[in-house]
């Protein structure tokens, strides 16, 4: 889990709790130079026509940020449960 480099890409893998099986993980990514902020949030699936049990579902969000320039990046990942900052260098 966390942030890792793969060539010129960053791969982010982060656990997140969802309030029911009828939710999915939404991601908002902002990049300013070598600083990247990723906000992961539960989003309700409004297209479902079935009843959803109100149970916490543990999910894993996986994001790939491709084709980034070389450099030493600061990556902030925010979920409702926690915030983590990582330093990653892309060659």
Order of alpha helices (4+ residues) and beta strands (2+ residues): beta-beta-beta-beta-beta-beta-beta
